[in-house]
Every structure is written in structure tokens, then in C-alpha cells.
Amino acid sequence: MSGLVLTLNYYNRDPHWIKFWKKRFSSSGIPYLAWNAIIMVFLIVLGVGFSWQHLGADYWDAIIHGDQFYMYYILVTLQLYVLFPLLVMLFKKLPKSHAGIMVVSFIIQMFLMIGIKYWLPHVDTSNWWFLFKNYGENVLVYQFYFLFGAFVSIHYKEVDAFIANHAKALGFFTAVLALGTVALYWCNIHILKLSMAATMSVHQPYMLVYDTVMIIFVFWFGRQYAYARQHGLWPWLDRWIHNGAKVSFGIYLVQMIPLTFLTLIMNYIHMPAWLLVLCLPIGYAFVVGIAFLISWFCYKVPPFGVLIGRPQIHLHRRAPAVTAQPSKEK
């Protein structure tokens, strides 16, 4: 989605990259810095993590590494902003080779996933640079997905038509691959004897194929929503989705707060595993609901919109010029 939206907005514009970086780094960087601090203080107050004595050091470590509170994605996105002009240049310099770019990108991505799963765990990475030994925060490990988003944006009509014409096959393979993740889990645990972290990792060859198909399926599902919206979708549902989209970035940023509350609540609740699984939708609704309320408050109450990338005050926006109107003679 990031690659698609960025390309949609900037691919056909004049390349004012300094202005692009200024806007993008402020809209993502300010929330990144702010919520790392807010959530860290929040956890200290609750007494469930970190300490006042090491607040400065812990905060600095969190912002340079992006490894706290699910903020890794923003660190990856900031890296994407730096490299985005090169992405645009790649597609513009090779206008007849876009499909070839994606084939090469997929092959590189597959080799990365194979190396991460089967080779990297047996290598001493203690002296490696952080972004290489902690590959989850490295933009290059997600290169195929960003390039895929750019490709879809540039060839939107063709991709949309292809997906629409193969919707049934897409749905079938999505379901098959989703069920296959259960077999993948079993093989990782019982045959490969991987740790739980490695077993649950998204950086696996199978997951590359599954994620790609699932992303395309979600794209198709979104197009069905767009069609329904144009042909009489329930107003309350349309309004609910529209409002959620406005603060979706904020929901992502603040999710650690309701997740912490849910964890504390679950410490006092004991139930069998089957009942816990059935209650997952309730827990999900709790987290999303609380995160939405916090984000909606920021969206509606100045100046807190800046915390979710939706500033209500634009200090650098110029007021429109006022043209004097000639007076009418009597």
C-alpha cells in the first residue's frame, strides 16, 4: 500500500524531492518520535516496563532501532522515503521492462527469504550492522512489496482487469495457501525444530507466496467495496469505514495502549484454549475500538492531530492571496 500510494501521488509530478522529504518525514517522523515517548512513559506509570532512571537511554535506543511498540514499520517507511526517488527513476528509465523488474525483484525476494530462514540462523551476526542482523527493520527485506505497489499504481487498469477476470481462481488459491500456513507451522515446529519466533516469522519463502496472493485478494475485496459504495452501500457502514480510514495511521500508532490493557485484563481471566480462541474477535474489537477512540480524539482536537499525521494547524501553509475588487461608481 505504501509503494502504491506514494507512486500514485508522485510518479507523474515534477521531482521536487526536498519538498517531498520535508513533508513525508514530518508527517511520519513526528508521530514516530512522539508515540515512542508517550507509550514508554505510559508503561512506566503502569509499572509494566522500562524505568524513569533509564528513560533517556531507552528512548534513544527505541527511536534509532524502531524495535519497540510495533514501530518498526515507520522506520522502514522512513527508509523508503529516502530511496523512493530511485524507485521512481527505475521505472521511468526502463518503461518497457516493468514486468521484468517485478520478476527480478520476486527472485531476489525469494533468495532473501531462503537465506533468512535457512542460512542466517547459523551465522554469527554479533558484529553486523543493526539493520542487517535485525533484518525486520531493513527496507531492502521488503523491496518486492514496495516495488509491487509501485507497479500496480503505474499499471492500475491492467492489473485491476486481470484480477477481476481471475477472481475465482484467486479466491481458491488464497484459501488453499491460508490453510497451508497450518502445515507450515507444523513443519517448522516438528520437522525443522525452529523456535517459536522463527516459526511465526513472516520472513519465510512460503509466506512470500502466501502474502503476495493475499495482498492481491485484499485488493480485489477492496474493489468490491468500492463497487458496493457506488451502488447503495448502507450509509452507516460507509461512514464507519470512512472515519476509520481517516485515523487508520493513528490506530496503528496507539495500538500498544489497548494491547497493554488487554494483557493486564487477561492476567486475571483463566479459560480453556478453545474458549480463548472463540473470544479472539472480542479482544480484537476491544483493541481496535480503544485505539480508534484515542486516534479520533487526536483527529478532532487541535493540536493533537499532528500525533497521527493529521495536523489541524499548518504553520507553513500560505494564506490565499486576496485580490482587491474594483469599487463600483455610482
NORHU-V187866 format. One record per residue. OMEGA is omega as a letter, one per 30 degrees, with the letter a starting at -180 (NA if undefined). Layout:
BEGIN
[[OMEGA] [OMEGA]]
END
This chain:
BEGIN
[[l] [l] [a] [a] [l] [a] [l] [a] [a] [a] [a] [l] [l] [a] [l] [a] [l] [l] [l] [a] [a] [a] [a] [l] [l] [a] [l] [a] [l] [l] [l] [l] [a] [a] [l] [l] [a] [a] [l] [l] [l] [l] [l] [a] [l] [a] [a] [l] [l] [a] [l] [a] [a] [a] [a] [a] [a] [l] [l] [l] [a] [a] [l] [a] [l] [a] [l] [l] [l] [a] [a] [a] [l] [l] [l] [a] [l] [l] [l] [l] [l] [a] [a] [l] [l] [l] [l] [l] [a] [a] [a] [a] [a] [a] [a] [a] [a] [l] [l] [l] [a] [l] [l] [l] [l] [l] [l] [l] [l] [l] [l] [a] [l] [l] [a] [a] [a] [a] [a] [a] [a] [a] [l] [a] [a] [a] [l] [l] [a] [a] [l] [l] [l] [a] [l] [l] [a] [a] [a] [l] [l] [a] [a] [a] [l] [l] [l] [l] [l] [l] [l] [l] [a] [a] [a] [a] [a] [l] [l] [l] [l] [a] [l] [a] [a] [a] [a] [l] [l] [l] [l] [a] [l] [l] [a] [a] [l] [l] [l] [l] [l] [l] [l] [l] [a] [l] [l] [a] [a] [a] [a] [l] [a] [l] [l] [l] [l] [l] [a] [a] [l] [a] [l] [a] [a] [a] [l] [l] [a] [a] [a] [l] [a] [l] [l] [l] [l] [l] [l] [l] [l] [l] [l] [l] [l] [l] [a] [a] [l] [a] [l] [l] [l] [a] [a] [l] [l] [l] [a] [l] [a] [l] [l] [l] [a] [a] [a] [l] [l] [l] [l] [a] [a] [a] [a] [a] [l] [l] [l] [l] [l] [l] [l] [l] [a] [l] [a] [a] [l] [a] [l] [a] [a] [l] [l] [l] [l] [a] [l] [l] [l] [l] [l] [l] [l] [a] [a] [a] [l] [l] [l] [a] [l] [a] [l] [l] [l] [a] [a] [a] [l] [g] [a] [l] [l] [a] [l] [l] [l] [a] [l] [a] [l] [a] [a] [a] [a] [l] [a] [a] [a] [a] [a] [l] [l] [a] [l] [l] [l] [NA]]
END
